[in-house]
Amino acid sequence: MLHRVPLNDVSRPARAIGEQQTRALDRVLNRGRYILGPESETFEQAFATYCGVSHAIGVANGTDAIELALRALGVQPGQAVVTVGNAGFYATTALLAIGAVPIFVDVDPDTQLMSLDALRCVVDVASPQCVVVTHLYGRLADVEGIIDVCTARGIPVIEDCAQAHGARRGNRRAGSFGAAGCFSFYPTKNLGALGDGGAVVTGDVNIANRIRSLRQYGWDTKYRITRRHGRNSRLDEIQAAVLHAKLPYLDDWNSQRRDIARRYTSEISHPGVKCPTGFGDDHVAHLYVIRCENRDGLRGHLESEGIATEIHYPIPDHHQPAFDFNSSKLPVTERLAGEVLTLPCFPEMTDDEIIRVIRAVNAW
């Protein structure tokens, strides 16, 4: 019987760099320092250098990274923040934790990223305090255009880079364009930890210092709270050590992801399936997401062939049943939610697994 093709398999990179990972874990265990120690400092410095910024601040997870970045930029309860509604509710969760008001804008039907035209239509009406732009599925948004629109109006931009580790346009990487860039190191990310983890990167020392305080209760010195809304949100030493061990491999892993994505796009030929394109340096192929009007039919067929799939994401933020965002009208976002389907795409996929996915889609 053929084995099941997984959507992802985080055990494979762990086996590939097992020796480096074991040494990293041994350092932490032998030192006996588990929170905010030398491993965190070393990884923060290395990740900041990799992203091309001055500062990286490790936090507990990617959603905390967005929330703390928003707070560091002074976003207050009741203030409007523009974001998209097709990215899994993570940025929206951070906004609601603050009490900010999410203003959803539609996305481009081809890239599935924030529409510059849609942004222009709302910024002067909503007068947002901030814009959060998501680099969805690993592709850089038109962040330069978004920043141009926002800078002219004095609006800071936060990059949600949770799916775009290492994506580059010219000499600049994801996270280095806006006032701050927010990363998740969830195990399935292009750079993944052994559990939850996140980071905020920035070139602004004042933002960096605010986030360092906010991630640890609002302290300026131990037990002295000088900043409100602080919390316990720290990247632990084990995760920092593992991430530092993995970081030198990230560009190669991204290249392997792109190769798989390009092959899918080249060889999937079913007329009912629309494949993504444009896998250059600005797309790290975190997820390979096709579109299909009969998405559920295709998904059922692939399941019968032993191929795992997922939907990223089935419910737009403004349609989540716990909230009343019904005033938002996002026709492209709503259409995409019924069509998108994620195929397996991760660096350690075998050639046989890739062929099976292609043949199964084409045979539907």
C-alpha positions in Angstrom: 0.0 0.0 0.0 1.3 3.5 -0.9 2.1 5.7 2.1 0.1 8.8 2.6 1.6 12.0 1.2 1.6 14.4 4.2 0.8 18.1 3.9 4.0 18.7 5.8 6.4 16.5 7.9 8.3 18.5 10.5 10.2 15.4 11.5 12.2 15.3 8.3 14.2 18.4 8.7 14.8 17.4 12.3 16.4 14.2 11.1 18.4 16.0 8.5 20.1 18.3 11.0 19.7 16.1 14.0 23.3 16.5 15.2 23.2 20.3 15.1 19.9 20.3 16.9 21.1 17.9 19.6 24.1 20.0 20.2 21.9 23.1 20.6 19.6 21.3 23.1 22.6 20.0 25.0 24.0 23.6 25.4 20.7 24.7 27.0 20.4 21.7 29.3 24.0 21.9 30.4 23.9 25.6 31.1 20.6 25.5 33.0 19.4 28.9 31.8 16.0 28.6 30.1 14.6 32.1 29.6 16.2 35.2 28.1 19.7 33.9 28.2 22.7 33.7 25.7 20.9 31.5 23.2 18.1 34.1 22.8 20.6 36.9 22.5 22.6 35.0 19.9 19.6 34.0 17.8 18.1 37.5 18.0 21.4 39.0 16.7 21.6 36.4 13.9 18.0 36.8 12.8 18.2 40.6 12.8 21.3 40.4 10.6 19.6 37.9 8.3 16.5 40.1 7.9 18.7 43.2 7.4 17.5 45.2 10.4 19.1 46.3 13.7 16.9 44.5 16.2 15.1 41.3 16.6 13.1 40.6 19.8 12.0 37.0 20.5 8.5 36.6 21.8 6.2 33.6 22.6 4.4 33.3 19.3 3.5 35.1 16.1 0.2 36.5 17.3 1.9 38.1 20.3 4.5 39.6 17.9 1.7 41.4 16.1 0.0 42.6 19.2 3.2 43.8 20.8 4.2 45.6 17.6 0.8 47.3 17.5 1.2 48.4 21.1 4.7 49.6 20.5 3.4 51.8 17.8 0.8 53.3 20.1 -2.4 51.7 18.8 -5.2 52.3 21.4 -8.6 50.8 22.0 -11.2 52.1 19.5 -8.6 53.1 16.9 -8.9 51.7 13.3 -6.3 49.4 11.8 -6.4 48.2 8.2 -5.7 44.6 7.4 -7.0 41.8 5.1 -9.6 39.2 5.9 -8.2 36.1 4.2 -5.2 35.3 6.4 -6.6 33.1 9.2 -7.7 35.7 11.8 -4.2 36.0 13.4 -3.7 39.7 12.9 -7.4 40.3 13.7 -6.9 38.4 17.0 -4.1 40.8 17.9 -6.2 43.8 17.1 -9.2 42.6 19.1 -6.9 41.9 22.1 -6.0 45.6 22.1 -9.5 46.7 21.5 -8.6 48.2 18.1 -11.2 48.2 15.3 -10.2 46.0 12.2 -10.9 47.6 8.9 -10.8 44.8 6.3 -9.8 45.6 2.7 -10.1 43.2 -0.2 -7.2 41.4 -1.9 -5.9 41.0 -5.5 -7.5 37.9 -7.1 -4.2 36.7 -8.6 -1.7 37.3 -5.7 -4.4 37.0 -2.9 -2.5 39.8 -1.2 -3.7 43.2 0.0 -5.1 45.2 -2.9 -3.4 48.6 -3.3 -6.5 50.1 -4.9 -8.7 48.8 -2.0 -6.3 50.3 0.5 -6.4 53.7 -1.2 -10.2 53.6 -1.0 -10.3 53.3 2.8 -7.3 55.1 4.3 -8.7 58.6 3.9 -12.2 57.5 5.0 -11.2 55.3 8.0 -8.1 57.4 9.1 -6.4 54.3 10.5 -3.7 54.4 13.1 -1.8 51.6 11.4 -1.9 49.1 8.5 -1.0 45.4 8.9 0.0 43.8 5.6 0.3 40.0 5.4 2.8 38.3 3.1 0.4 35.4 2.6 1.6 31.9 1.5 5.2 33.1 1.4 4.8 35.9 -1.3 5.8 39.4 -0.5 2.9 41.9 -0.9 3.3 45.1 -2.8 4.8 46.5 0.5 6.6 49.3 -1.2 3.4 50.6 -2.8 1.5 50.2 0.5 4.2 52.1 2.4 4.1 54.9 -0.2 0.4 55.3 0.3 0.7 55.2 4.1 3.8 57.3 4.5 2.1 60.2 2.6 -0.6 60.1 5.4 1.6 59.4 8.3 0.4 55.9 8.8 2.9 53.2 10.0 3.0 49.8 8.4 3.5 46.5 10.2 4.5 43.4 8.1 3.0 40.1 9.1 5.8 37.8 7.9 4.6 34.6 9.6 4.7 32.8 6.2 7.5 34.7 4.5 10.8 33.9 6.3 13.5 34.9 3.9 11.4 36.3 1.1 13.4 39.0 -0.7 12.9 41.8 -3.1 16.1 43.3 -4.3 18.4 43.5 -1.3 15.6 43.7 1.3 14.0 40.8 3.1 10.5 40.4 4.6 10.3 42.4 7.8 12.7 45.1 6.8 10.3 47.3 4.9 7.8 48.5 7.5 8.1 50.0 10.9 8.2 46.4 12.3 8.0 42.9 10.9 6.3 40.1 12.9 7.3 36.4 12.6 5.9 33.1 13.8 8.2 30.2 14.4 5.4 27.6 14.6 6.9 24.2 13.7 5.5 24.1 10.2 6.9 27.5 9.2 9.8 27.8 6.8 11.9 28.5 9.9 10.1 26.5 12.6 10.9 25.8 16.3 10.0 22.7 18.3 7.0 24.5 19.7 5.5 28.0 19.6 7.8 31.0 19.1 7.9 34.4 17.4 9.8 37.5 16.9 9.5 41.2 16.0 12.2 42.8 13.9 12.7 46.5 13.4 15.3 49.1 12.5 13.9 51.5 15.1 15.6 51.4 18.5 12.6 53.0 20.3 10.2 50.4 18.9 12.6 47.6 19.9 13.0 48.9 23.4 9.2 49.2 23.9 8.7 45.6 22.7 11.5 44.3 25.0 9.7 46.0 27.9 6.2 44.8 26.8 7.3 41.2 26.4 8.3 41.1 30.1 5.5 42.7 32.1 6.4 46.3 31.1 9.5 46.3 33.1 12.4 48.8 32.6 14.3 47.1 35.4 13.3 43.9 37.2 10.0 44.3 39.0 9.7 48.0 38.0 6.8 48.5 35.6 7.0 51.7 33.5 4.9 50.6 30.6 1.3 49.5 30.6 -0.1 46.4 28.9 3.0 44.4 29.4 2.8 40.6 29.4 4.8 37.4 29.7 5.7 36.7 26.1 9.3 35.4 25.7 11.1 33.1 23.3 12.6 30.4 25.5 16.2 29.3 25.3 15.4 25.9 23.8 13.5 27.4 20.9 16.1 30.0 20.3 18.9 27.5 20.2 17.0 25.3 17.7 16.1 28.2 15.5 19.7 29.4 15.5 20.8 25.9 14.4 18.3 25.9 11.6 18.8 29.4 10.3 21.8 28.7 8.1 19.7 26.2 6.2 16.7 28.5 5.6 17.7 29.8 2.2 18.4 26.3 0.9 15.1 25.0 2.2 13.3 28.0 0.6 15.0 27.2 -2.7 13.7 23.6 -2.5 10.2 24.8 -1.8 10.3 27.0 -4.9 11.5 24.1 -7.0 8.6 22.0 -5.9 6.2 24.9 -6.5 7.5 25.6 -10.0 7.2 21.9 -10.9 3.6 21.8 -9.7 2.8 24.9 -11.8 4.6 23.5 -14.8 3.1 20.0 -14.7 -0.4 20.3 -13.2 -2.5 20.7 -16.3 -6.1 20.0 -15.2 -8.4 22.7 -16.8 -10.4 23.1 -13.6 -7.4 23.9 -11.5 -5.7 27.3 -11.4 -2.1 27.2 -10.2 -0.1 30.0 -8.6 2.8 31.6 -10.5 5.8 33.8 -9.8 8.1 31.8 -7.6 11.0 34.2 -7.6 13.1 35.4 -4.7 10.0 37.3 -3.3 8.1 34.1 -2.9 9.3 31.4 -0.5 6.5 28.9 -1.2 5.4 28.5 2.4 2.2 27.1 1.1 1.3 25.9 -2.4 -2.3 27.1 -2.8 -4.3 26.3 -6.0 -7.8 27.4 -6.8 -10.7 25.2 -7.9 -14.4 26.0 -8.2 -15.2 22.4 -7.2 -12.6 22.5 -4.4 -14.4 20.0 -2.2 -14.7 17.5 -5.1 -11.0 17.7 -5.8 -10.1 17.5 -2.1 -12.2 14.3 -1.7 -10.5 12.8 -4.8 -7.0 13.6 -3.4 -7.9 12.1 0.0 -8.9 8.9 -1.8 -5.5 8.9 -3.4 -3.8 9.2 0.0 -2.8 12.8 -0.4 -3.3 15.3 2.4 -4.6 18.7 1.7 -5.8 21.7 3.8 -7.8 24.9 3.3 -5.9 28.1 4.1 -8.4 29.7 5.0 -12.1 28.5 4.8 -13.7 31.4 6.7 -12.9 35.0 6.0 -12.2 37.1 9.2 -15.3 39.2 8.7 -17.5 36.1 8.5 -16.3 34.5 11.7 -19.5 33.7 13.7 -18.2 35.0 17.1 -18.0 38.5 15.7 -20.2 41.0 14.0 -18.2 42.3 11.0 -21.1 42.0 8.5 -20.7 45.6 7.3 -17.5 44.5 5.4 -18.0 43.6 1.7 -15.0 41.7 0.3 -16.1 39.9 -2.8 -12.7 38.6 -3.9 -11.9 37.4 -0.3 -15.2 35.6 -0.1 -14.8 33.9 -3.5 -11.3 32.8 -2.7 -12.5 31.2 0.6 -14.6 28.8 -1.4 -11.9 27.9 -4.0 -8.5 27.7 -2.3 -6.8 24.4 -1.6 -3.3 23.7 -0.2 -1.2 20.9 -1.7 1.8 19.3 0.0 4.9 21.4 -0.4 7.9 21.1 1.9 11.6 20.8 1.3 12.0 17.1 2.1 9.3 15.8 -0.2 10.5 12.9 -2.3 10.3 12.9 -6.1 7.8 10.1 -5.8 5.6 12.1 -3.6 5.7 15.1 -5.9 4.8 12.9 -8.9 1.9 11.4 -7.0 0.4 14.8 -6.2 0.7 16.0 -9.8 -0.7 12.8 -11.3 -3.6 12.7 -8.8 -4.6 16.3 -9.6 -4.4 15.7 -13.3 -6.4 12.5 -13.0 -9.3 14.0 -11.3 
